[in-house]
């Protein structure tokens, strides 16, 4: 089988990680796998290291909208689809999903076309005119017969509400994570010493970029509120992005000083989770956050915003607490409750670990690859 995966850019994120995981699974079973993406991104080297992967790097393909450059890429991709004769074309991320499906229509390809909806190209932070235009483009790209593969039931339902695609073309496959690596016991005390944490420190961790979607400013506000009630609490963000300076300034002005840290991009996430006591995610919108699934597998109680697919993983009062987006006070109250009650943390953490069993990586691969006409090996 000859398969093309197309992702806008290999940044560190759920869409990109899912894309690379599927590429690895296809390569292991002996398929010919092509990956088309723009230059750059934290995960590009991971793609370069995959034996057998045919990597198409297009420097003129960028995340920002550029009508002329994007039109050239669309025509170039349509030509590639005609020349290569792929059996499957699988698009990821918003821009690649729109352009990839339009190119598939233009090329007349007979390939199975799958658009992986890790999150729609429209979101609550857009202006109304831009949101309406993007919904219209999604409807245009959703040709009958092109599969719409959503990462959560909520994501699929949102597409249905906006009349994007047909019900018979919809599929839902929840993400999978590499649970064994997260379930494995790690020397927590030694990891915490290496990270500079004292035995009695309470580590509250957020995983994610510092962009408006993840709303790190609400995390900083919640940290300031919770920090006054929990003097041993430390608040860390593993990630980076354009809101870093503003987030750090907000925490500093609230008196947290060195108790608040932005760590930048990290590849030692399992160790950070082993050192943490509470996982927080303050997103304004999501598909289904891998950060939450990994924290659950690591046995951490989660405080997360009740947006999109997150409540399909985090059950309020059972595996963590759900709060409205933008609610710094509610987030802080949940952190304080968990910070003051070690027994509650342990109980919710155990339930979270058990609940993560439904998000196994092998199940994810098998269900997605089965859509190609053949199950995973």
Residue pairs with C-beta under 8 A, 6 or more apart in sequence:
1 26
1 31
1 32
1 87
1 88
1 372
1 373
1 374
2 31
2 32
2 34
2 84
2 85
2 86
2 87
2 88
3 26
3 31
3 32
3 33
3 34
3 86
3 87
3 88
3 89
3 90
3 372
4 34
4 35
4 36
4 80
4 81
4 84
4 86
4 88
4 89
4 90
4 111
5 19
5 22
5 23
5 33
5 34
5 35
5 36
5 90
5 91
5 92
6 35
6 36
6 37
6 77
6 89
6 90
6 91
6 92
6 96
6 100
7 15
7 16
7 19
7 35
7 36
7 37
7 91
7 92
7 93
7 96
8 37
8 38
8 61
8 63
8 92
8 93
8 94
8 95
8 96
9 16
9 37
9 38
9 39
9 40
9 41
9 62
9 63
9 93
10 16
10 20
10 37
10 40
10 41
10 42
10 43
10 44
10 46
10 47
11 41
11 42
11 43
11 209
12 41
12 42
12 43
12 209
12 239
12 265
13 209
14 118
14 151
14 175
14 287
14 288
14 289
14 290
15 92
15 93
15 116
15 118
15 119
15 287
16 41
16 43
16 92
16 93
17 43
17 290
18 92
18 116
18 118
18 151
18 175
18 364
19 35
19 90
19 92
19 116
20 43
20 46
20 47
20 50
21 176
21 361
21 364
21 365
22 90
22 365
22 368
22 369
23 33
23 35
23 47
23 50
23 53
24 50
25 365
25 369
25 376
25 377
26 33
26 369
27 33
27 50
27 51
27 52
27 53
28 377
29 376
29 377
32 54
33 52
33 53
33 54
34 53
34 54
34 55
34 56
34 84
34 86
35 47
35 53
35 54
35 55
35 56
36 56
36 58
36 61
36 77
36 80
36 96
37 44
37 47
37 55
37 56
37 57
37 58
37 61
37 96
38 57
38 58
38 59
38 61
38 62
38 63
39 57
39 58
39 59
42 265
47 53
47 55
48 55
56 80
58 73
58 76
60 69
60 72
60 73
61 69
61 73
62 69
63 95
65 95
70 95
70 99
73 99
74 99
74 102
74 103
74 106
75 103
75 106
77 99
77 100
77 103
77 107
78 103
78 104
78 106
78 107
79 107
81 89
81 103
81 104
81 107
81 109
81 111
82 107
82 108
82 109
86 109
86 111
87 111
87 112
87 372
87 373
88 111
88 112
88 113
88 114
88 372
89 100
89 104
89 109
89 111
89 112
89 113
89 114
90 113
90 114
90 115
90 116
91 97
91 100
91 101
91 113
91 114
91 115
91 116
92 116
92 118
93 118
94 119
94 120
94 121
95 121
97 115
97 116
97 117
97 121
97 141
98 121
98 137
98 138
98 141
100 115
101 113
101 115
101 141
101 142
101 143
101 146
102 140
102 141
104 111
104 113
104 143
104 146
105 141
105 143
112 147
112 371
112 372
112 373
113 143
113 145
113 146
113 147
114 146
114 147
114 149
114 371
114 372
115 141
115 142
115 146
115 147
115 148
115 149
116 149
116 151
117 148
117 149
117 150
117 151
117 155
117 156
117 159
117 287
118 151
118 155
118 287
119 151
119 155
119 285
119 286
119 287
119 308
120 134
120 138
120 155
120 158
120 159
120 162
120 164
121 134
121 137
121 138
122 130
122 131
122 134
122 135
122 138
122 162
123 131
123 213
123 284
123 285
124 284
124 285
125 212
125 213
125 284
125 285
126 134
135 162
135 164
138 159
138 162
138 164
139 162
139 163
139 164
139 165
142 148
142 164
142 165
142 166
142 169
144 166
144 169
145 169
146 165
146 169
147 169
147 170
147 171
147 371
148 156
148 159
148 164
148 165
148 169
148 170
148 171
149 171
149 172
149 173
149 368
149 371
150 156
150 159
150 170
150 171
150 172
150 173
150 287
151 172
151 173
151 174
151 175
151 287
151 288
151 309
152 172
152 174
152 287
152 288
152 308
152 309
152 312
153 172
153 309
153 312
154 308
154 309
154 311
154 312
155 172
155 287
155 288
155 308
155 309
156 170
156 171
156 172
158 308
159 165
159 170
160 167
160 170
171 371
173 364
173 367
173 368
174 288
174 309
174 312
174 358
174 359
174 364
175 288
175 290
175 293
175 359
175 364
176 359
176 360
176 361
176 362
176 363
176 364
176 365
177 290
177 293
177 294
177 297
177 356
177 359
177 360
177 361
178 361
179 297
179 356
179 357
179 359
179 360
179 361
181 270
182 270
182 273
182 294
182 297
182 298
182 356
183 297
183 298
183 353
184 270
186 270
186 271
186 274
188 274
188 275
189 199
191 271
191 274
191 275
192 199
192 201
192 203
192 275
195 272
195 275
197 203
197 234
197 275
198 232
200 232
201 232
201 233
201 234
202 230
202 232
202 233
202 234
202 277
202 278
202 339
203 233
203 234
203 236
203 275
203 276
203 277
203 278
204 223
204 226
204 233
204 234
204 235
204 236
204 276
204 277
204 278
204 280
204 335
204 339
205 236
205 237
205 238
205 272
205 273
205 276
205 278
205 279
205 280
205 295
206 214
206 216
206 219
206 235
206 236
206 237
206 238
206 239
206 279
206 280
206 281
206 282
206 291
207 237
207 238
207 239
207 269
207 272
207 279
207 281
207 291
207 294
207 295
208 214
208 216
208 237
208 238
208 239
208 281
208 283
208 289
208 291
209 239
209 240
209 241
210 216
210 237
210 239
210 240
210 241
210 242
210 243
210 244
210 247
210 262
211 241
211 242
211 243
212 243
212 284
213 283
213 284
213 285
213 286
214 239
214 241
214 281
214 282
214 283
214 284
215 282
215 283
215 284
215 305
215 325
215 326
216 237
216 239
216 241
216 243
216 244
216 247
216 282
217 243
217 246
217 247
217 250
218 282
218 325
218 326
218 327
218 328
218 331
219 235
219 237
219 247
219 280
219 282
219 331
220 235
220 247
220 248
220 250
220 251
220 254
220 260
221 250
221 254
221 328
221 332
222 280
222 282
222 328
222 329
222 331
222 332
222 335
223 233
223 235
223 251
223 254
223 256
223 259
223 260
223 332
224 250
224 251
224 254
224 255
224 256
225 328
225 329
225 332
226 233
226 235
226 331
226 332
226 335
226 336
226 339
227 233
227 235
227 254
227 255
227 256
227 259
227 260
228 255
229 332
229 336
229 339
229 340
230 335
230 336
230 339
230 340
233 259
233 335
233 339
234 259
234 260
234 261
235 251
235 256
235 259
235 260
235 261
236 260
236 261
236 262
236 263
236 272
237 247
237 261
237 262
237 263
238 263
238 264
238 265
238 266
238 269
238 272
239 262
239 263
239 264
239 265
239 266
240 262
240 264
240 265
244 262
247 262
248 260
248 262
251 260
252 260
263 272
266 272
269 294
270 294
270 298
273 279
273 294
273 295
273 298
273 300
274 298
276 295
276 298
276 300
277 300
277 338
277 339
277 345
278 300
278 301
278 302
278 303
278 335
278 338
278 339
278 345
279 291
279 292
279 295
279 300
279 301
279 302
279 303
279 320
280 302
280 303
280 304
280 331
280 335
281 289
281 291
281 292
281 302
281 303
281 304
281 305
281 310
282 304
282 305
282 325
282 331
283 289
283 304
283 305
283 307
283 310
283 325
284 305
284 307
284 325
284 326
285 307
285 308
285 325
286 305
286 307
286 308
286 309
286 310
287 308
287 309
288 308
288 309
288 310
288 312
288 313
289 304
289 309
289 310
289 313
292 302
292 304
292 310
292 313
292 314
293 313
293 356
293 359
295 302
295 352
296 302
296 313
296 314
296 319
296 320
296 352
296 353
296 355
296 356
296 359
297 352
297 353
297 356
297 359
298 353
299 349
299 350
299 352
299 353
300 349
300 352
301 319
301 320
301 321
301 338
301 344
301 345
301 348
301 349
301 352
302 314
302 319
302 320
302 321
302 352
303 320
303 321
303 323
303 331
303 334
303 335
303 338
304 310
304 314
304 320
304 321
304 322
304 323
305 322
305 323
305 324
305 325
305 326
305 327
306 316
306 322
306 323
306 324
306 325
307 325
310 322
311 322
313 319
313 355
313 359
314 320
314 321
314 322
314 352
315 351
315 355
316 322
318 348
318 351
318 355
319 348
319 351
319 352
319 355
320 348
320 352
321 334
321 337
321 338
323 330
323 331
323 334
324 330
337 344
338 344
338 345
338 348
362 376
365 376
366 375
366 376
368 376
369 375
369 376
370 376
